[in-house]
Amino acid sequence: MIDFPIVPGRGLTTHSASQARWDFLDKLDIDISEIKNHQTNIKSIQNNIESFIGTTEIPLGLVGPLLYHENGLEELVYCPIGTLEGALVYSMNRGVKVICKSGGYQSAVKWQRMQRSPMFYVDNDVDVQILANWINTHKDAIKQTAEGYSNHAKLIALNTEIIETIIAVDFIYETGDASGQNMTTTCTWHALLFIAKEFAIEYPNIALDYIIEGNGSSDKKVSQYNIDNGRGIHVTASCEMPRQVIQEVLRTTPEQMLRYYPTSKKITDAKGMVGYNVNIANAIAAIFVATGQDLACIHESSSGIIHFEAIGDPKNPNGIKISVTLPNLVIGTVGGGTHVSKQSEALRMINCLGQGKAYRFAKIIAGFALGLEISTYGAIMSGEFAKAHEKLGRNKTDNWFTKSDITTDLLRNTLIHLPNAMDINQIDWFNDHGVDNGIITNITSKISNKPIGFLPIKIGFSKGDSVSILIKSKALDSEVIKGLHLISASIDTQLSDLINAHQLSLEFHNSHLKELLVYDHLQRKGFTAMPTFYGQWIQPQRDIYLILQEWIDTNDMDLVNAENNTDVWTEELISKCLREISEAHVLLRDIDPKPFAYFEPTQALPLYDKLMDILIHECADHSQRDSLIQIRESLTSLNLESEKVADQKTIIHNDFNPRNVLIRTGGIPCIYDWELAVFDFPQRDILEFLSFVLPADFDDQTFWNHIKRHFKKMQDTHRSSDALSWESYLTASKVALKTFICCRVSFYEVSSIVARYDFSQRILTVSLRMLECIEQELRKPVNA
């Protein structure tokens, strides 16, 4: 017979008992080093868990604002949600955006109820009728007894049902701001004791047995009876979505959303679905996790019902009224896990902690659930839902780079620009929370689980010294396109198709190769305005493209990620950055040109036309639209203008802005992230940088000072036998700036539909002003 060991301190939640369990598991060679590394106050959870060994973490995302109406007042609510499901936060945010743009939502609570359903057993049909009659004639006394064991429970109904020789009794309560399962169990148990005692006095010869719960309450289970009669809070929420909001945010039409609803409802009814919704459970679960609710009640709480109806003419509706009903929302703002520090803080965020808050909490949950239903249903109708799951390109390799690949032998062979690389004898990985991955890496991480981005390590040498370096694992260009395809599908499905169709004409082509080649070339040329490049490791068959470079402690820098603060960019500092990028342009003239394409927007004209169309009609200010329309119309002629001055083109950074430039101590620029490098006019880098660092009301003379200094630099280094003229320089500048607006600023602004970039509207304003300055200068007589 197996000897079953006894877990130490079973049932106890104390530090010493937890330590005993850790030691017990350690002897069994069960590693819980991460689980036991917790920050929880054990005393605060002693009534919530037994045999505590540690915690797991679920990240919280922020959803909001949600426009909430209460007592004639409007309020913007921000809610934390706990999830490990990618895109849930985004989808909920899009849905609440629809609600906000539609003027908010209306909500109402019908009731709050909780029940226990005990069972009584007697020997025969006669006795069961006697017991039923006794219970029905003593309801007031039973009610008084039950309510005597709680300050909040109110017994509002007591229903009996005879099944053979058994009586099922439904004790239905109102439980205030608590969900009420424990409260009603206590109250009902004492009521049962009262019934058994008093009934035995009157009928001593009738044998009576009973249990606290006969499963008739459908506790933590979906029940049509509870949907109809109540368990938890019954709450509704509704929103009237105008046609314009549906088209602009959801990328579909009222007709499309209404067309499939009736048939879909019939199908789900025929298949026995309880309720009707798309994925309310996602919203319920995420809010329950964050706010300390009973997670086992997610199932019954998610039995929601959504309903659509046309606003106005059903054949040509002005919009849609959508409503959601949550008939069994089992929640509490007191008791249970609501007192735990982080969970109570989450409830405080939405002003739902404590007494008198349960109805508000229910209405807010209903609002966020409504938002998710709006977003997901809209995604299905627009095709975005399918696009998000569409497979593009070849399958992923199953032999990705891992940390175990980084050995001392590998580093000795790859760190060719590190003088003492052959003395490496130790590697230590560390976390650097100050280093953020760039936009491209973050986009790609949505479609790939392989290690992409920054991986800092500390390497030790045989003499005892050490140095920290940064490994940058590059995503393939095809993976970048997949990420862009996924994100753009949430903006416009046609846009995602265009990105895929024109991927070979975009600057992302060969992005995994270009940065490695640029760093290596510039390092060999002695260029110092960049992170020191130590080496690279490439294994195409495993999709491995690693850059090994200087690790930079951002705490020691003068400026890092200063794209949103023009005040810190002095004219001297701007000039330093422009001088360094101009020097890089010259040094890159003799790099191997094979991976670097000439950037020609007309090769992807439908894509950029679509981006500009969305920018003009949905993102830009009305005052900017005429200028943007003219720029879009000039897209087809950019090639002709470009060819006249093509001798100015060289390899450029193509993403040169303060997001990719930091300033070392002493005002020394450091330029990085060359993955989008292409052949184009060097003015593109200059003008992009100025669009970020100049204020919207920049002084014209300051702008021209920078431009003329760059013109002088280009004159001095011009490769053509003909001298570079001011008119030719400005013509190339005009083409470069229009290209920047059409191909990059439009991307930032259109992306703001799903992820706002604080700088995007400002750089659009500055770019249009700079273009106006250049065009005015070009209109002057040549000898003026």
Legacy VTK file of the C-alpha trace (Angstrom):
# vtk DataFile Version 3.0
C-alpha trace
ASCII
DATASET POLYDATA
POINTS 784 float
0.000 0.000 0.000
1.290 3.472 -0.910
2.423 5.545 2.048
0.883 8.976 1.403
3.009 11.765 2.894
1.417 14.529 4.930
2.079 18.045 3.650
3.515 20.135 6.517
1.326 22.771 8.108
-1.681 21.701 6.106
-4.395 24.338 6.388
-2.115 26.921 8.014
-1.284 30.203 6.309
1.734 31.472 8.215
5.351 32.231 7.334
6.654 29.189 9.199
4.074 26.852 7.656
4.881 28.159 4.175
8.594 27.622 4.785
7.891 24.050 5.886
5.987 23.406 2.654
8.788 24.941 0.574
11.291 22.618 2.272
8.957 19.677 1.696
8.693 20.420 -2.029
12.426 21.031 -2.279
13.101 17.537 -0.942
10.834 16.224 -3.686
12.955 18.150 -6.214
9.975 20.354 -7.157
11.178 23.836 -8.062
8.879 26.727 -7.089
11.531 29.445 -6.892
9.397 31.873 -8.912
6.118 31.018 -7.187
7.465 31.537 -3.672
9.041 34.880 -4.611
5.996 36.919 -3.572
5.222 40.278 -1.978
1.923 39.283 -0.359
1.113 40.136 3.245
0.291 36.640 4.491
-1.774 37.890 7.421
-4.123 39.683 5.028
-5.085 36.460 3.215
-5.363 33.997 6.102
-9.118 33.738 5.596
-8.801 33.493 1.808
-6.449 30.541 1.285
-5.002 27.523 3.058
-1.568 25.904 2.722
-0.156 29.022 1.055
3.054 28.507 -0.990
3.255 31.675 -3.106
1.642 33.585 -5.924
1.411 33.785 -9.670
1.053 37.132 -11.410
-1.496 38.166 -13.995
-0.629 41.477 -15.671
-3.161 44.286 -15.505
-3.993 46.486 -18.470
-5.823 49.811 -18.439
-9.102 50.190 -20.308
-10.814 53.527 -20.693
-12.085 56.083 -20.574
-15.650 54.812 -20.498
-18.285 57.552 -20.497
-20.535 56.613 -17.561
-23.854 58.284 -16.709
-25.249 58.343 -13.171
-27.927 60.621 -11.708
-27.702 63.031 -14.625
-23.923 63.411 -14.314
-21.202 62.266 -16.711
-18.003 60.589 -15.560
-14.975 59.091 -17.308
-14.071 55.719 -15.797
-10.736 53.904 -16.194
-10.717 50.229 -15.277
-7.845 47.784 -14.648
-8.316 44.363 -16.213
-6.272 41.226 -15.629
-5.492 39.048 -18.618
-2.870 37.063 -20.484
-4.885 37.156 -23.707
-3.218 39.433 -26.227
-5.421 42.086 -27.886
-8.150 41.955 -25.210
-7.196 45.344 -23.760
-7.016 46.834 -27.241
-10.403 45.406 -28.217
-12.088 46.655 -25.046
-10.544 50.088 -25.547
-11.879 50.261 -29.079
-15.340 49.317 -27.850
-15.405 51.945 -25.099
-14.165 54.465 -27.670
-17.320 53.733 -29.660
-19.393 54.224 -26.510
-17.686 57.547 -25.741
-18.106 58.832 -29.295
-21.766 57.787 -29.117
-22.396 59.910 -26.034
-22.007 57.217 -23.392
-24.350 54.444 -22.318
-27.417 54.001 -20.136
-27.526 51.330 -17.435
-29.973 50.050 -14.844
-30.094 47.411 -12.109
-33.260 45.329 -11.840
-32.396 43.424 -8.661
-29.716 41.802 -6.537
-30.325 38.283 -5.243
-28.501 35.307 -3.798
-29.935 31.956 -2.879
-29.379 28.675 -1.122
-31.423 25.592 -1.973
-31.361 23.059 0.870
-33.208 19.738 0.739
-35.290 17.912 3.374
-35.845 14.162 3.279
-38.685 12.273 4.992
-39.914 8.680 4.757
-43.228 8.915 2.886
-45.601 11.028 0.812
-47.800 11.914 3.794
-44.914 13.214 5.896
-43.486 15.251 3.032
-46.789 17.132 2.660
-46.933 17.762 6.413
-43.403 19.212 6.343
-44.172 21.386 3.319
-47.268 22.800 4.998
-45.307 23.471 8.194
-42.578 25.407 6.338
-45.135 27.461 4.399
-47.021 28.431 7.578
-43.851 29.377 9.505
-42.154 31.577 6.891
-42.071 34.660 9.103
-40.320 32.811 11.928
-37.872 31.203 9.487
-37.162 34.627 7.956
-36.547 36.171 11.382
-34.170 33.358 12.316
-32.200 33.508 9.054
-31.811 37.282 9.111
-30.691 37.155 12.728
-27.288 35.862 11.632
-26.386 38.743 9.309
-26.595 42.523 9.340
-27.081 42.617 5.580
-28.973 39.515 4.424
-32.703 39.962 3.783
-34.736 36.851 3.054
-37.186 38.022 0.376
-38.669 34.686 -0.704
-38.981 31.117 0.527
-40.236 28.685 -2.126
-40.867 24.972 -1.693
-41.077 22.182 -4.254
-41.982 18.562 -3.486
-40.123 15.873 -5.420
-41.239 12.406 -4.254
-40.358 12.339 -0.521
-37.973 15.281 -0.751
-38.695 18.983 -0.338
-36.405 21.405 -2.169
-36.526 24.840 -0.559
-35.219 27.987 -2.252
-34.017 30.604 0.245
-33.760 33.804 -1.810
-31.933 36.752 -0.247
-30.788 40.257 -0.924
-27.223 40.593 0.376
-26.344 44.260 -0.046
-22.835 44.943 -1.361
-21.507 41.411 -0.784
-21.886 38.684 -3.380
-23.432 36.735 -0.518
-22.548 33.055 -0.944
-20.976 32.689 2.505
-23.506 34.988 4.144
-26.489 33.068 2.790
-24.916 29.733 3.709
-24.628 30.815 7.345
-28.132 32.269 7.472
-29.699 29.268 5.757
-27.906 26.758 7.966
-29.277 28.353 11.122
-32.724 28.461 9.536
-32.451 24.711 8.901
-31.505 24.103 12.522
-34.542 26.135 13.584
-36.863 24.184 11.260
-35.541 20.816 12.424
-35.858 21.736 16.099
-39.329 23.285 15.944
-40.740 20.683 13.558
-39.515 17.878 15.839
-41.384 19.430 18.765
-44.676 19.387 16.860
-44.099 16.105 14.994
-41.763 13.964 17.109
-42.625 10.786 15.181
-41.561 12.091 11.751
-37.917 11.349 10.975
-36.302 14.334 9.258
-32.961 14.641 7.459
-31.560 17.617 5.513
-28.557 19.049 3.670
-27.531 22.689 3.236
-27.457 22.612 -0.575
-29.220 20.301 -2.978
-27.618 21.997 -6.022
-30.884 23.684 -6.881
-29.290 27.117 -6.553
-27.006 26.295 -9.515
-24.182 27.895 -7.561
-21.359 28.765 -10.009
-23.266 27.147 -12.865
-25.436 28.530 -15.664
-29.156 28.005 -15.075
-32.123 29.203 -17.095
-34.102 29.406 -13.838
-31.572 31.847 -12.404
-31.534 33.880 -15.615
-35.306 34.259 -15.359
-35.657 34.613 -11.588
-32.385 36.049 -10.408
-29.071 35.173 -8.829
-26.487 37.900 -8.414
-27.189 41.335 -9.876
-29.440 41.713 -12.908
-28.049 44.697 -14.845
-28.562 46.112 -18.332
-26.544 48.573 -20.413
-27.349 50.106 -23.787
-25.757 52.476 -26.265
-27.015 54.169 -29.429
-24.202 54.062 -31.989
-24.487 56.579 -34.861
-23.665 55.445 -38.384
-20.597 57.703 -38.553
-19.074 56.196 -35.398
-19.708 52.651 -36.647
-17.990 53.442 -39.928
-15.038 55.389 -38.507
-14.172 53.208 -35.521
-15.523 49.744 -36.333
-14.868 49.955 -40.092
-18.225 48.465 -40.960
-21.798 49.660 -41.510
-25.080 49.404 -39.590
-26.502 47.325 -42.445
-23.662 44.800 -42.196
-24.008 44.463 -38.424
-27.791 44.071 -38.591
-27.797 41.697 -41.556
-26.347 38.707 -39.719
-27.780 39.261 -36.240
-31.261 37.653 -36.658
-29.931 34.529 -38.368
-27.082 34.193 -35.892
-29.589 34.399 -33.042
-31.734 31.658 -34.588
-28.725 29.376 -35.007
-27.606 29.782 -31.401
-31.151 29.179 -30.151
-31.361 26.021 -32.243
-28.070 24.782 -30.812
-29.118 25.432 -27.230
-26.804 28.308 -26.352
-27.776 29.812 -23.007
-28.007 33.548 -23.589
-26.574 35.234 -26.675
-23.250 37.064 -26.788
-19.877 36.959 -28.513
-17.319 36.988 -25.698
-18.675 38.679 -22.594
-16.753 36.132 -20.497
-13.475 37.818 -21.484
-14.534 41.133 -19.978
-16.091 39.545 -16.881
-13.052 37.363 -16.193
-10.595 40.223 -16.683
-12.429 42.536 -14.273
-12.994 39.731 -11.745
-9.265 38.947 -11.702
-8.325 42.571 -11.082
-10.903 43.300 -8.382
-10.824 40.223 -6.131
-14.096 38.607 -7.192
-14.916 34.902 -6.916
-13.404 33.522 -10.129
-15.584 30.422 -9.987
-18.574 32.710 -10.615
-17.263 33.858 -14.003
-19.253 31.114 -15.719
-22.698 32.097 -14.441
-21.893 35.816 -14.468
-21.109 35.652 -18.200
-24.498 34.336 -19.312
-25.168 37.617 -21.076
-27.629 38.551 -23.781
-26.941 41.188 -26.437
-29.598 42.707 -28.638
-29.417 44.906 -31.753
-32.054 47.147 -33.246
-31.930 49.703 -36.030
-32.202 53.406 -35.292
-34.582 54.945 -37.820
-35.348 53.227 -41.114
-34.379 49.515 -40.827
-33.372 49.511 -44.509
-31.183 52.598 -44.176
-30.585 52.995 -40.435
-29.008 56.053 -38.863
-27.240 53.742 -36.456
-27.752 50.831 -34.082
-28.975 50.582 -30.527
-27.104 47.760 -28.831
-27.954 46.502 -25.371
-26.454 43.903 -23.082
-28.183 42.161 -20.194
-26.215 40.420 -17.452
-28.881 38.584 -15.433
-26.563 36.758 -13.009
-23.625 39.020 -12.203
-22.275 37.609 -8.930
-20.078 40.377 -7.518
-19.239 42.131 -4.288
-17.598 45.371 -3.231
-17.080 44.086 0.308
-15.956 40.700 1.609
-14.179 37.894 -0.222
-10.987 39.006 -1.931
-11.947 42.677 -2.131
-9.904 43.524 0.984
-6.556 42.332 -0.429
-4.365 45.387 -1.058
-4.043 45.341 -4.850
-7.584 44.159 -5.449
-9.004 46.853 -3.185
-6.854 49.433 -4.976
-8.315 48.272 -8.292
-11.824 48.745 -6.901
-10.892 52.205 -5.632
-9.743 53.123 -9.150
-13.339 52.808 -10.324
-14.825 54.093 -7.043
-16.417 50.737 -6.284
-14.880 49.726 -2.958
-17.007 49.351 0.147
-20.612 49.814 1.170
-23.163 51.208 -1.256
-21.062 50.494 -4.356
-22.349 47.167 -5.695
-24.910 48.624 -8.109
-22.363 51.093 -9.481
-19.878 48.240 -9.919
-22.456 46.188 -11.815
-23.251 49.081 -14.155
-19.567 49.715 -14.862
-18.908 46.028 -15.566
-21.901 46.027 -17.916
-20.492 49.081 -19.707
-17.081 47.528 -20.283
-18.673 44.216 -21.318
-20.846 46.153 -23.765
-17.704 47.770 -25.172
-16.061 44.402 -25.779
-19.175 43.053 -27.491
-19.314 46.114 -29.749
-15.645 45.771 -30.677
-15.616 42.022 -31.297
-18.891 41.946 -33.208
-17.664 44.869 -35.304
-14.369 43.066 -35.985
-16.244 40.008 -37.223
-18.424 42.110 -39.496
-15.534 44.177 -40.923
-13.327 41.153 -41.556
-10.726 42.282 -39.008
-11.354 39.209 -36.858
-10.436 36.938 -39.765
-7.457 39.102 -40.739
-6.060 38.828 -37.233
-5.910 35.045 -37.643
-4.793 34.988 -41.262
-1.561 33.104 -41.903
0.993 35.015 -43.957
4.239 33.718 -45.365
6.143 30.622 -44.377
5.853 28.734 -41.119
8.054 29.690 -38.188
11.219 27.735 -37.582
11.187 25.429 -34.569
14.855 26.047 -33.770
14.905 29.659 -32.632
17.717 31.423 -30.895
17.663 30.921 -27.114
19.814 32.242 -24.299
21.588 28.894 -24.121
23.124 29.683 -27.532
25.124 32.533 -26.007
28.280 30.820 -24.782
31.759 32.111 -24.025
33.047 30.385 -27.174
30.410 32.103 -29.312
31.236 35.516 -27.860
34.967 35.037 -28.365
34.329 34.375 -32.056
31.717 37.073 -32.706
32.891 40.093 -30.676
35.440 41.047 -33.324
35.533 44.722 -32.292
36.062 43.977 -28.579
39.841 44.029 -27.948
39.974 41.442 -25.138
37.222 39.135 -26.423
39.476 36.065 -26.268
39.719 36.468 -22.465
35.957 36.090 -21.861
35.261 33.444 -19.226
31.847 34.325 -17.758
28.353 35.408 -18.863
25.616 36.820 -16.619
22.177 37.826 -17.876
20.458 40.790 -16.294
17.267 42.789 -16.724
17.371 46.402 -17.813
13.910 47.843 -17.365
15.147 51.218 -18.627
15.599 49.935 -22.189
12.397 49.972 -24.234
12.017 48.074 -27.466
11.200 50.193 -30.501
7.976 50.402 -32.479
9.048 47.730 -34.982
10.003 45.248 -32.261
6.781 45.851 -30.350
4.739 45.354 -33.510
6.514 42.092 -34.329
6.181 40.703 -30.808
2.427 40.489 -31.391
2.850 37.697 -33.930
5.998 35.902 -32.747
7.028 34.216 -29.518
10.704 34.008 -30.357
13.159 36.274 -28.497
13.074 39.641 -30.281
14.478 42.898 -28.996
17.042 43.805 -26.354
18.834 41.208 -24.215
21.527 42.716 -21.931
24.384 40.575 -20.595
27.446 41.147 -18.448
30.591 39.368 -19.596
33.558 38.710 -17.340
37.219 38.370 -18.295
39.988 36.187 -16.932
41.648 39.155 -15.188
38.499 39.834 -13.158
37.181 42.876 -15.030
33.836 42.929 -16.853
31.770 44.828 -19.393
28.048 44.968 -20.143
26.881 44.550 -23.719
23.490 44.582 -25.387
22.334 41.799 -27.675
19.702 42.926 -30.146
17.758 40.059 -31.698
16.290 41.172 -35.017
12.879 40.195 -36.339
12.711 39.055 -39.951
11.260 41.534 -42.421
8.449 39.050 -43.097
7.621 39.019 -39.385
7.481 42.812 -39.339
5.010 42.720 -42.232
2.888 40.168 -40.380
2.804 42.447 -37.343
1.857 45.456 -39.455
-0.784 43.361 -41.209
-2.315 42.414 -37.858
-2.383 45.956 -36.475
-3.595 47.570 -39.695
-6.473 45.084 -39.867
-7.862 46.715 -36.734
-7.800 50.055 -38.555
-8.976 49.052 -42.023
-8.921 45.572 -43.570
-8.179 47.023 -47.010
-5.129 48.728 -45.519
-3.828 45.402 -44.195
-4.229 43.802 -47.628
-2.321 46.668 -49.255
0.570 46.344 -46.803
0.838 42.669 -47.622
0.559 43.249 -51.376
3.300 45.911 -51.456
5.653 44.537 -48.804
8.643 44.267 -51.167
8.392 48.001 -51.941
8.374 49.094 -48.308
11.321 50.227 -46.212
10.833 47.172 -43.988
12.235 44.904 -46.707
15.535 43.398 -45.490
15.176 45.215 -42.150
16.813 42.267 -40.350
19.967 42.656 -42.470
20.373 46.382 -43.013
21.080 47.453 -39.454
23.796 44.827 -39.004
25.548 45.954 -42.192
25.323 49.663 -41.351
26.739 49.221 -37.844
29.604 47.079 -39.077
30.439 49.515 -41.886
30.303 52.631 -39.711
32.350 50.968 -36.960
35.079 50.140 -39.466
34.960 53.739 -40.747
35.555 55.084 -37.242
32.120 56.684 -36.832
31.636 57.389 -33.124
28.124 58.872 -32.902
26.528 55.480 -32.338
26.644 52.637 -29.805
29.967 50.834 -30.069
29.443 47.861 -32.356
31.224 44.717 -31.130
30.020 42.099 -33.585
27.161 40.119 -35.060
25.903 36.558 -35.252
23.928 35.427 -38.282
22.399 31.991 -38.868
19.758 32.373 -41.601
18.568 28.762 -41.330
17.510 29.480 -37.740
16.269 33.038 -38.385
19.056 34.359 -36.148
20.247 37.915 -36.774
21.955 39.290 -33.675
23.705 42.613 -33.106
26.147 42.730 -30.195
26.719 46.319 -29.185
27.539 48.628 -26.321
25.104 48.552 -23.423
24.185 52.123 -22.560
23.047 53.026 -19.066
20.223 55.438 -19.845
20.444 56.861 -16.326
23.787 58.417 -17.286
22.495 60.072 -20.471
21.575 63.736 -20.878
18.585 62.922 -23.122
16.741 59.680 -23.874
13.456 59.301 -25.784
12.939 63.058 -25.904
10.533 63.012 -28.841
7.725 64.673 -26.889
9.654 67.616 -25.444
10.874 70.252 -27.885
12.057 72.527 -25.062
15.160 70.395 -24.412
16.381 70.656 -28.005
18.603 73.722 -28.256
19.800 74.974 -31.629
23.330 73.848 -30.763
22.196 70.339 -29.834
20.093 70.039 -32.988
23.071 71.146 -35.075
25.290 68.488 -33.491
22.811 65.744 -34.368
22.429 66.990 -37.941
26.210 67.163 -38.384
26.616 63.569 -37.226
23.894 62.149 -39.472
25.353 64.105 -42.400
28.742 62.540 -41.693
27.112 59.094 -41.650
25.523 59.810 -45.044
28.976 60.426 -46.499
30.558 57.365 -44.863
27.801 55.074 -46.154
28.425 55.902 -49.804
30.715 52.905 -50.291
28.743 50.300 -48.313
27.584 47.170 -50.160
24.310 48.473 -51.675
22.592 45.124 -52.318
20.163 44.992 -49.344
19.299 48.699 -49.643
16.549 49.593 -52.096
15.747 52.954 -53.618
12.632 54.122 -51.832
9.981 54.939 -54.436
6.511 55.667 -52.974
4.891 55.322 -56.391
5.689 51.586 -56.326
3.184 51.257 -53.484
0.891 54.071 -54.558
-2.422 52.375 -53.582
-1.109 51.852 -50.041
0.023 55.433 -49.499
-3.094 56.773 -51.166
-5.143 54.766 -48.655
-3.077 56.026 -45.710
-3.487 59.611 -46.862
-7.215 59.122 -47.356
-7.630 57.940 -43.750
-5.337 60.718 -42.512
-7.293 63.415 -44.344
-10.781 62.280 -43.427
-10.322 60.878 -39.927
-7.180 62.208 -38.256
-6.092 65.621 -39.508
-7.501 68.972 -38.425
-9.854 70.661 -40.880
-7.267 73.424 -41.345
-4.749 70.858 -42.644
-6.960 68.967 -45.065
-6.550 71.147 -48.156
-2.754 70.961 -47.889
-2.851 67.203 -47.380
-5.164 66.711 -50.354
-2.677 68.601 -52.544
0.187 66.457 -51.236
-1.756 63.269 -51.927
-2.554 64.423 -55.452
1.148 65.099 -56.057
2.142 61.530 -55.140
1.989 60.381 -58.752
4.415 63.096 -59.877
6.983 62.646 -57.088
9.034 60.272 -59.222
9.394 62.838 -62.007
10.551 65.527 -59.582
12.838 63.048 -57.856
14.568 61.969 -61.074
15.658 65.541 -61.825
17.759 65.675 -58.646
18.464 61.959 -58.112
22.236 62.492 -57.933
21.776 63.713 -54.350
20.528 60.333 -53.121
22.521 58.186 -50.739
21.807 55.674 -47.998
19.865 57.426 -45.248
18.689 56.418 -41.793
15.016 56.856 -42.767
13.861 56.898 -39.146
16.039 59.691 -37.814
14.276 61.287 -34.866
14.693 61.567 -31.078
13.247 58.084 -30.623
16.454 56.785 -32.214
18.929 59.365 -30.938
20.112 59.721 -27.373
22.445 62.376 -26.041
25.384 61.226 -23.973
26.775 63.256 -21.102
28.458 66.321 -22.561
25.956 66.725 -25.396
27.336 63.955 -27.646
24.750 62.404 -30.008
24.386 58.636 -30.286
22.387 57.389 -33.303
20.908 53.892 -33.451
18.211 51.698 -35.091
19.187 51.722 -38.781
16.804 48.912 -39.757
14.746 51.080 -42.138
17.742 52.460 -44.056
17.144 53.033 -47.789
18.536 54.986 -50.732
16.856 58.381 -50.664
17.555 62.079 -50.300
19.610 62.896 -47.178
17.289 65.867 -46.677
14.706 63.313 -45.551
16.687 62.602 -42.355
17.283 66.298 -41.727
13.651 67.292 -42.157
12.298 64.357 -40.156
14.536 65.258 -37.231
13.498 68.914 -37.420
9.821 67.929 -37.484
10.315 66.314 -34.078
12.555 68.863 -32.357
11.119 72.164 -33.595
8.033 73.504 -31.820
4.821 73.985 -33.784
5.396 77.762 -33.728
9.059 77.522 -34.746
10.945 80.603 -35.883
11.488 80.571 -39.659
15.037 81.840 -39.295
15.956 78.957 -36.976
14.631 76.504 -39.548
16.615 78.108 -42.383
19.789 78.202 -40.286
19.706 74.411 -40.007
18.765 73.914 -43.660
21.504 76.189 -44.992
24.162 74.524 -42.850
23.135 71.175 -44.288
23.116 72.609 -47.803
26.703 73.798 -47.286
27.699 70.311 -46.070
26.128 68.718 -49.147
27.812 71.214 -51.451
31.188 70.336 -49.947
30.634 66.587 -50.358
28.583 66.523 -53.581
29.751 63.724 -55.875
28.549 65.162 -59.186
30.888 67.235 -61.341
28.207 69.913 -61.389
27.921 72.100 -58.326
24.839 71.527 -56.181
22.470 74.462 -56.650
20.180 75.890 -54.002
17.160 75.243 -56.223
18.157 71.620 -56.781
18.709 71.137 -53.050
15.307 72.628 -52.223
13.563 70.548 -54.891
14.964 67.386 -53.323
13.936 68.730 -49.905
10.377 69.259 -51.091
10.174 65.721 -52.486
11.701 64.301 -49.293
9.270 66.175 -47.064
6.225 65.145 -49.088
7.461 61.549 -48.968
7.893 61.801 -45.204
4.357 63.138 -44.754
2.766 60.552 -47.049
4.737 57.513 -45.956
5.635 58.053 -42.307
3.605 60.836 -40.706
0.464 59.293 -42.183
1.480 55.986 -40.568
1.853 57.641 -37.153
-1.424 59.517 -37.429
-3.456 56.597 -38.778
-1.961 54.330 -36.112
-3.358 56.729 -33.523
-6.733 55.141 -34.222
-5.495 52.176 -32.171
-2.381 53.487 -30.349
-1.885 57.211 -29.935
1.566 58.708 -30.493
1.754 61.971 -28.568
4.116 63.523 -31.087
2.269 62.662 -34.310
-0.060 65.662 -34.591
2.772 68.063 -33.748
5.182 66.650 -36.338
2.424 66.828 -38.949
1.893 70.507 -38.134
5.638 71.237 -38.225
6.107 69.271 -41.468
3.360 71.210 -43.229
4.896 74.493 -42.078
8.359 73.456 -43.269
6.900 72.440 -46.636
5.233 75.836 -46.921
8.588 77.541 -46.214
10.378 75.466 -48.860
7.697 75.993 -51.513
7.701 79.739 -50.864
11.480 79.790 -51.272
11.249 77.823 -54.524
8.726 80.305 -55.910
11.189 83.167 -55.528
13.064 84.276 -58.653
16.360 82.406 -59.008
18.484 85.535 -58.568
16.379 87.025 -55.776
LINES 1 785
784 0 1 2 3 4 5 6 7 8 9 10 11 12 13 14 15 16 17 18 19 20 21 22 23 24 25 26 27 28 29 30 31 32 33 34 35 36 37 38 39 40 41 42 43 44 45 46 47 48 49 50 51 52 53 54 55 56 57 58 59 60 61 62 63 64 65 66 67 68 69 70 71 72 73 74 75 76 77 78 79 80 81 82 83 84 85 86 87 88 89 90 91 92 93 94 95 96 97 98 99 100 101 102 103 104 105 106 107 108 109 110 111 112 113 114 115 116 117 118 119 120 121 122 123 124 125 126 127 128 129 130 131 132 133 134 135 136 137 138 139 140 141 142 143 144 145 146 147 148 149 150 151 152 153 154 155 156 157 158 159 160 161 162 163 164 165 166 167 168 169 170 171 172 173 174 175 176 177 178 179 180 181 182 183 184 185 186 187 188 189 190 191 192 193 194 195 196 197 198 199 200 201 202 203 204 205 206 207 208 209 210 211 212 213 214 215 216 217 218 219 220 221 222 223 224 225 226 227 228 229 230 231 232 233 234 235 236 237 238 239 240 241 242 243 244 245 246 247 248 249 250 251 252 253 254 255 256 257 258 259 260 261 262 263 264 265 266 267 268 269 270 271 272 273 274 275 276 277 278 279 280 281 282 283 284 285 286 287 288 289 290 291 292 293 294 295 296 297 298 299 300 301 302 303 304 305 306 307 308 309 310 311 312 313 314 315 316 317 318 319 320 321 322 323 324 325 326 327 328 329 330 331 332 333 334 335 336 337 338 339 340 341 342 343 344 345 346 347 348 349 350 351 352 353 354 355 356 357 358 359 360 361 362 363 364 365 366 367 368 369 370 371 372 373 374 375 376 377 378 379 380 381 382 383 384 385 386 387 388 389 390 391 392 393 394 395 396 397 398 399 400 401 402 403 404 405 406 407 408 409 410 411 412 413 414 415 416 417 418 419 420 421 422 423 424 425 426 427 428 429 430 431 432 433 434 435 436 437 438 439 440 441 442 443 444 445 446 447 448 449 450 451 452 453 454 455 456 457 458 459 460 461 462 463 464 465 466 467 468 469 470 471 472 473 474 475 476 477 478 479 480 481 482 483 484 485 486 487 488 489 490 491 492 493 494 495 496 497 498 499 500 501 502 503 504 505 506 507 508 509 510 511 512 513 514 515 516 517 518 519 520 521 522 523 524 525 526 527 528 529 530 531 532 533 534 535 536 537 538 539 540 541 542 543 544 545 546 547 548 549 550 551 552 553 554 555 556 557 558 559 560 561 562 563 564 565 566 567 568 569 570 571 572 573 574 575 576 577 578 579 580 581 582 583 584 585 586 587 588 589 590 591 592 593 594 595 596 597 598 599 600 601 602 603 604 605 606 607 608 609 610 611 612 613 614 615 616 617 618 619 620 621 622 623 624 625 626 627 628 629 630 631 632 633 634 635 636 637 638 639 640 641 642 643 644 645 646 647 648 649 650 651 652 653 654 655 656 657 658 659 660 661 662 663 664 665 666 667 668 669 670 671 672 673 674 675 676 677 678 679 680 681 682 683 684 685 686 687 688 689 690 691 692 693 694 695 696 697 698 699 700 701 702 703 704 705 706 707 708 709 710 711 712 713 714 715 716 717 718 719 720 721 722 723 724 725 726 727 728 729 730 731 732 733 734 735 736 737 738 739 740 741 742 743 744 745 746 747 748 749 750 751 752 753 754 755 756 757 758 759 760 761 762 763 764 765 766 767 768 769 770 771 772 773 774 775 776 777 778 779 780 781 782 783
